[in-house]
Amino acid sequence: MAAFSTLLLSTALVVFCLRGSLPSWVFASPLPSGAARAEAADIPDYVSRYGTSHVPMQPPPKVWLHSTEAYLPADWAAQLLHTTPQVNYAPLPRAPTGLTLDDLDRFNGLAPDPKTIYLTAVDDVSKQPGWLHGVAPNATTGQTQGVTSCVIVVTDHGQGSVDAFYFYFYAFNQGNAILGSEIGDHVGDIEHNMIRFQDGRPQVVWYSQHSNGEAFIYDVVEKDGQRPITYSAKGSHANYATAGPHDHSIPDLNLPFGPVQDRCDRGRLWDPLLAAYAYRYQPASQTFVPGPGYNPLGLVLYRGRWGDQQYPDADPRQHKIFDLAFTAKYVDGPTGPIDKQLDRKEVCPVNGLPCIIRDLLGA
């Protein structure tokens, strides 16, 4: 969600989506044989020692998508094929055509505030065009063929403290239902997890969910080997530690019942390892160093939004419950990785809420 979910905050849990272009301890265990790639520059050598010597080989982590999930992992690049840049519901002035993930950031300078730029669907999304639904993972391998749906960003704070962010992309977010009305739908959906490492060891995991989330000590989360398992909520793609219902109407509480529920189960397995872009973030210059292989810089430098602007009240597709602003059916699309506080001091992002690091699941 976007606007509505600023009031309805949630708990979350993660699985690490991976690619071998980053150090193995970022993933808390080494990549499978044949999947490892060269490490990014300026990473201490203990990283590879830990990955190869101290942790046994483990299978890559898996994401449990909901059994009836209609909006599956989607391709970052494909989103550009089905959208056009707009500002205030009008074409972005002087916008170049044919941009790709390599140079998408060229849009940034064409509006006083890049966050007012919206990659707006060329189709009527209320008609449910096929591209909204993403790609189902292979039933055997968990791979989404031809789709890159994950971005990994590593921030080194010095003195052995390193944050690894894992961003998951979907073409559409289906909101929750309140009083029989669906609210919080938006084009483009980006959820993320951040793992804080100290001296190459995972310490705490931040679980993004809607506009908030929760932090847990790494040792308490459910794992496959050394890597956490995530349950992705139906429609909203919020990540939880366990299957079942999760109410997120009260900030910093994860309840099994309530008026605004996400639902998770063991539906389809998704392995993000098999398709991810990877970068190292440099806070001082707010720039990115791409990992080896193809890792397009425009994707992470773009400061605009990955979906439509909230539809105006006059739009026949829009609906609000009792005309309350936070109950809009369609809301703004999300901003991308660069807007997710990649140089945060606490594990939690700064959003006016306390940063609680939990040592019990479900707390």
C-alpha positions as CSV (number, residue, x, y, z in Angstrom):
1,M,0.0,0.0,0.0
2,A,1.0,3.6,-0.1
3,A,-1.1,6.5,1.5
4,F,-3.4,4.1,3.4
5,S,-0.7,2.0,4.7
6,T,1.0,5.0,6.4
7,L,-1.8,4.5,9.0
8,L,-1.9,0.7,8.8
9,L,1.5,-0.5,9.6
10,S,2.7,-4.1,9.8
11,T,5.0,-6.8,10.8
12,A,7.1,-8.6,8.3
13,L,9.6,-11.3,7.5
14,V,12.0,-12.1,4.7
15,V,14.0,-14.4,2.6
16,F,17.1,-13.1,1.1
17,C,17.0,-12.8,-2.6
18,L,20.5,-13.3,-3.9
19,R,23.0,-13.1,-6.7
20,G,26.6,-14.2,-6.5
21,S,28.0,-10.8,-7.4
22,L,28.0,-9.9,-3.7
23,P,30.0,-11.4,-0.8
24,S,28.7,-14.7,0.4
25,W,28.1,-13.6,4.0
26,V,25.6,-11.0,2.8
27,F,23.5,-14.1,2.1
28,A,24.5,-15.8,5.4
29,S,25.8,-18.8,3.5
30,P,27.6,-19.4,0.2
31,L,26.0,-19.7,-3.1
32,P,25.5,-23.1,-4.7
33,S,28.3,-24.5,-6.8
34,G,28.4,-22.8,-10.2
35,A,26.4,-19.8,-9.0
36,A,29.1,-17.8,-7.3
37,R,30.5,-14.8,-9.1
38,A,33.3,-12.3,-8.3
39,E,32.8,-10.2,-5.3
40,A,32.2,-6.5,-5.4
41,A,35.2,-4.2,-4.9
42,D,36.5,-3.1,-1.4
43,I,34.9,-6.0,0.5
44,P,37.2,-7.3,3.2
45,D,38.8,-10.7,2.5
46,Y,37.2,-12.3,5.7
47,V,33.9,-12.1,3.7
48,S,34.9,-14.9,1.4
49,R,36.7,-16.9,4.2
50,Y,33.5,-16.9,6.2
51,G,31.4,-17.9,3.2
52,T,33.6,-20.8,2.1
53,S,35.2,-22.0,5.4
54,H,32.8,-21.4,8.2
55,V,29.4,-22.1,6.8
56,P,28.4,-25.4,5.1
57,M,26.8,-25.3,1.7
58,Q,23.1,-24.7,2.0
59,P,20.3,-24.6,-0.6
60,P,19.3,-21.0,-1.6
61,P,16.4,-19.5,0.4
62,K,12.8,-19.7,-0.8
63,V,9.9,-17.3,-0.7
64,W,6.5,-18.8,-0.1
65,L,4.1,-16.9,-2.3
66,H,0.4,-17.3,-1.4
67,S,-1.4,-20.2,-3.1
68,T,-3.9,-17.8,-4.7
69,E,-1.5,-15.0,-5.5
70,A,-2.5,-13.2,-8.7
71,Y,0.3,-10.7,-8.8
72,L,3.6,-12.6,-9.0
73,P,7.2,-11.4,-9.2
74,A,7.6,-9.1,-12.1
75,D,10.5,-7.8,-14.3
76,W,11.9,-4.3,-13.5
77,A,12.6,-3.7,-17.2
78,A,9.2,-4.9,-18.4
79,Q,7.6,-2.2,-16.3
80,L,9.1,0.4,-18.6
81,L,7.4,-1.2,-21.6
82,H,3.9,-0.8,-20.2
83,T,4.3,2.7,-18.7
84,T,4.9,6.3,-19.7
85,P,6.3,9.1,-17.5
86,Q,3.8,11.6,-16.3
87,V,3.7,14.6,-13.9
88,N,0.3,15.7,-12.5
89,Y,-1.5,13.3,-14.9
90,A,0.2,14.9,-18.0
91,P,3.2,13.7,-20.1
92,L,6.5,14.6,-18.6
93,P,7.8,17.6,-20.6
94,R,10.9,17.0,-22.7
95,A,11.0,13.3,-21.7
96,P,13.3,11.3,-23.9
97,T,11.8,8.1,-25.4
98,G,13.1,4.6,-25.4
99,L,14.9,4.8,-22.0
100,T,15.9,1.5,-20.4
101,L,17.1,0.5,-16.9
102,D,20.5,1.8,-17.9
103,D,19.5,5.4,-18.3
104,L,16.1,5.7,-16.5
105,D,17.6,8.3,-14.2
106,R,17.6,10.8,-17.0
107,F,14.0,11.5,-16.0
108,N,15.2,12.9,-12.6
109,G,16.2,16.3,-13.8
110,L,13.0,16.9,-15.8
111,A,10.8,17.8,-12.8
112,P,11.5,20.1,-9.8
113,D,10.8,17.1,-7.5
114,P,11.6,13.7,-9.1
115,K,9.1,12.1,-6.8
116,T,6.3,13.8,-8.8
117,I,7.3,11.7,-11.8
118,Y,5.1,8.6,-12.2
119,L,5.7,5.7,-14.5
120,T,2.0,5.6,-15.5
121,A,0.4,2.5,-17.0
122,V,-0.6,2.9,-20.7
123,D,-3.4,0.4,-20.1
124,D,-6.4,0.7,-17.9
125,V,-5.3,-1.3,-14.9
126,S,-8.9,-1.8,-13.8
127,K,-9.2,-4.1,-16.8
128,Q,-6.3,-6.3,-15.4
129,P,-3.9,-6.4,-18.4
130,G,-1.8,-9.5,-18.3
131,W,1.5,-7.7,-17.5
132,L,0.3,-6.9,-14.0
133,H,0.4,-10.5,-13.1
134,G,4.1,-11.2,-13.3
135,V,5.6,-14.7,-13.8
136,A,4.9,-17.8,-11.8
137,P,8.1,-19.6,-10.5
138,N,8.9,-22.9,-12.0
139,A,7.4,-25.6,-9.9
140,T,10.7,-27.6,-9.7
141,T,13.4,-24.9,-9.6
142,G,11.5,-21.9,-8.2
143,Q,13.0,-19.8,-11.0
144,T,11.0,-17.0,-12.7
145,Q,12.1,-17.5,-16.3
146,G,13.2,-14.3,-18.0
147,V,12.3,-12.1,-15.1
148,T,14.6,-10.2,-12.8
149,S,12.6,-9.2,-9.8
150,C,15.2,-8.5,-7.1
151,V,17.8,-5.8,-6.4
152,I,20.6,-6.2,-3.8
153,V,22.3,-3.1,-2.3
154,V,25.2,-3.2,0.2
155,T,26.2,-0.3,2.3
156,D,29.4,-0.4,4.3
157,H,29.3,1.8,7.4
158,G,32.9,1.0,8.4
159,Q,34.2,-0.7,11.6
160,G,32.8,-4.0,10.4
161,S,29.2,-2.8,10.1
162,V,27.5,-3.6,6.8
163,D,23.9,-3.4,5.7
164,A,22.5,-5.6,2.9
165,F,19.2,-4.6,1.4
166,Y,17.1,-6.9,-0.7
167,F,14.3,-5.3,-2.8
168,Y,11.5,-7.3,-4.4
169,F,9.5,-6.1,-7.3
170,Y,5.9,-6.8,-8.4
171,A,4.0,-5.0,-11.2
172,F,0.9,-4.5,-9.0
173,N,-0.2,-4.3,-5.4
174,Q,-3.6,-5.5,-4.4
175,G,-4.8,-3.8,-1.3
176,N,-6.8,-5.1,1.7
177,A,-10.6,-5.1,1.9
178,I,-12.4,-2.8,4.5
179,L,-16.2,-3.0,4.8
180,G,-16.3,-4.9,1.5
181,S,-14.2,-2.3,-0.4
182,E,-10.7,-2.8,-1.6
183,I,-8.3,0.0,-0.7
184,G,-4.6,0.7,-1.3
185,D,-4.2,-0.8,-4.8
186,H,-1.3,0.6,-6.8
187,V,0.8,0.0,-9.9
188,G,4.3,-1.2,-9.0
189,D,5.1,-2.7,-5.7
190,I,8.5,-2.8,-3.9
191,E,9.1,-4.4,-0.6
192,H,12.5,-4.8,1.0
193,N,14.5,-6.5,3.7
194,M,17.7,-5.2,5.3
195,I,20.2,-7.4,7.2
196,R,22.7,-5.8,9.4
197,F,26.1,-7.6,9.7
198,Q,28.9,-7.0,12.2
199,D,32.3,-8.4,11.3
200,G,30.7,-10.6,8.6
201,R,28.0,-12.1,10.9
202,P,24.3,-11.4,10.5
203,Q,22.9,-9.7,13.6
204,V,19.5,-8.2,12.9
205,V,16.9,-8.4,10.1
206,W,14.6,-5.6,9.1
207,Y,11.3,-6.8,7.6
208,S,9.7,-4.2,5.4
209,Q,5.9,-4.3,5.2
210,H,3.8,-1.6,3.7
211,S,5.2,1.7,5.0
212,N,6.7,0.3,8.2
213,G,7.9,-3.1,9.4
214,E,9.7,-4.9,12.2
215,A,13.2,-5.8,13.2
216,F,14.2,-9.2,14.7
217,I,17.4,-10.7,16.0
218,Y,18.7,-12.9,13.2
219,D,19.0,-16.0,15.5
220,V,15.2,-16.2,16.1
221,V,13.9,-16.1,12.5
222,E,12.8,-19.3,10.7
223,K,15.5,-20.5,8.3
224,D,16.4,-23.0,5.6
225,G,19.9,-23.8,6.7
226,Q,21.3,-20.3,7.5
227,R,18.8,-18.3,5.5
228,P,15.4,-17.0,6.5
229,I,12.2,-18.3,5.0
230,T,9.6,-15.7,4.1
231,Y,5.9,-15.8,3.7
232,S,4.7,-13.3,1.2
233,A,1.2,-11.9,1.8
234,K,-1.5,-12.3,-0.8
235,G,-1.7,-9.2,-3.0
236,S,0.3,-6.8,-0.8
237,H,3.5,-8.9,-0.8
238,A,4.3,-8.0,2.7
239,N,6.8,-10.5,4.2
240,Y,6.0,-12.4,7.4
241,A,7.8,-15.0,9.5
242,T,4.9,-17.4,9.6
243,A,1.9,-18.5,7.6
244,G,-1.6,-17.4,8.5
245,P,-3.4,-14.1,9.0
246,H,-1.5,-11.0,10.1
247,D,-3.4,-7.9,11.1
248,H,-1.4,-4.7,10.5
249,S,-3.9,-2.0,11.7
250,I,-1.8,-1.1,14.8
251,P,1.8,0.0,14.4
252,D,4.4,-2.4,15.8
253,L,1.9,-5.1,16.6
254,N,1.5,-8.4,14.7
255,L,-1.9,-9.9,15.6
256,P,-3.6,-13.0,14.2
257,F,-6.9,-11.1,14.0
258,G,-8.1,-7.6,13.2
259,P,-9.8,-5.4,10.7
260,V,-6.9,-5.1,8.2
261,Q,-5.4,-8.5,7.5
262,D,-2.6,-9.9,5.3
263,R,-2.8,-13.6,4.6
264,C,0.1,-16.0,4.0
265,D,0.4,-19.6,3.2
266,R,2.8,-22.1,1.6
267,G,1.6,-21.7,-2.0
268,R,4.4,-21.4,-4.6
269,L,8.1,-21.4,-4.0
270,W,10.1,-18.6,-5.5
271,D,13.9,-18.5,-5.6
272,P,15.0,-14.9,-6.1
273,L,18.7,-16.1,-6.2
274,L,18.4,-16.9,-9.8
275,A,17.7,-13.4,-11.0
276,A,18.9,-10.3,-9.2
277,Y,20.8,-7.1,-9.8
278,A,23.5,-6.2,-7.3
279,Y,25.2,-2.9,-6.2
280,R,27.4,-1.3,-3.5
281,Y,26.0,2.0,-2.3
282,Q,28.4,4.9,-1.5
283,P,26.6,7.3,1.0
284,A,28.9,10.2,0.7
285,S,28.3,10.7,-3.0
286,Q,24.9,8.9,-3.1
287,T,26.2,6.8,-6.0
288,F,26.2,3.1,-6.7
289,V,29.0,0.8,-7.8
290,P,27.5,-2.1,-9.9
291,G,28.6,-5.7,-9.2
292,P,30.1,-7.8,-11.9
293,G,27.9,-8.6,-14.9
294,Y,24.9,-6.6,-16.0
295,N,23.6,-4.4,-13.2
296,P,21.9,-1.3,-14.8
297,L,22.6,1.9,-12.9
298,G,19.6,3.8,-14.1
299,L,17.3,1.5,-12.1
300,V,18.8,2.4,-8.7
301,L,19.5,6.1,-9.6
302,Y,15.9,6.8,-10.7
303,R,14.2,8.9,-8.0
304,G,10.7,8.9,-9.4
305,R,7.8,6.4,-8.8
306,W,7.3,3.0,-10.3
307,G,3.6,3.3,-10.9
308,D,0.6,5.6,-11.4
309,Q,-0.3,8.7,-9.4
310,Q,-3.3,8.3,-7.1
311,Y,-6.3,8.6,-9.3
312,P,-8.4,11.8,-8.7
313,D,-11.8,11.5,-7.1
314,A,-13.4,12.3,-10.5
315,D,-11.8,9.2,-12.0
316,P,-14.6,6.6,-12.3
317,R,-12.1,3.9,-11.1
318,Q,-11.5,5.7,-7.8
319,H,-13.5,5.0,-4.7
320,K,-13.3,6.0,-1.1
321,I,-15.2,4.7,2.0
322,F,-17.3,7.6,3.4
323,D,-15.1,9.9,1.3
324,L,-12.2,9.3,3.8
325,A,-8.9,10.1,2.1
326,F,-7.0,7.2,3.5
327,T,-9.5,4.7,2.1
328,A,-8.8,5.4,-1.6
329,K,-9.0,2.3,-3.8
330,Y,-6.1,3.5,-5.9
331,V,-3.0,5.2,-4.4
332,D,0.4,6.4,-5.5
333,G,3.0,3.9,-6.8
334,P,6.2,3.4,-4.8
335,T,9.6,5.1,-5.0
336,G,12.6,2.9,-5.7
337,P,15.6,1.6,-3.8
338,I,17.4,5.0,-3.6
339,D,14.6,6.3,-1.5
340,K,14.7,3.6,1.2
341,Q,17.3,5.2,3.5
342,L,20.2,3.1,2.4
343,D,22.5,4.9,4.9
344,R,20.2,4.5,7.9
345,K,21.8,4.5,11.3
346,E,19.3,2.3,13.0
347,V,18.1,-1.0,11.5
348,C,14.7,0.6,11.2
349,P,14.1,3.5,8.8
350,V,13.4,6.9,10.4
351,N,9.6,7.3,10.3
352,G,8.6,8.7,13.6
353,L,8.0,5.3,15.2
354,P,10.3,3.6,17.8
355,C,12.9,1.1,16.5
356,I,12.2,-2.1,18.4
357,I,14.5,-5.1,17.9
358,R,12.6,-8.2,18.9
359,D,14.0,-11.5,20.1
360,L,10.8,-13.5,19.8
361,L,8.7,-14.2,16.7
362,G,5.2,-12.9,16.9
363,A,6.1,-10.3,19.5
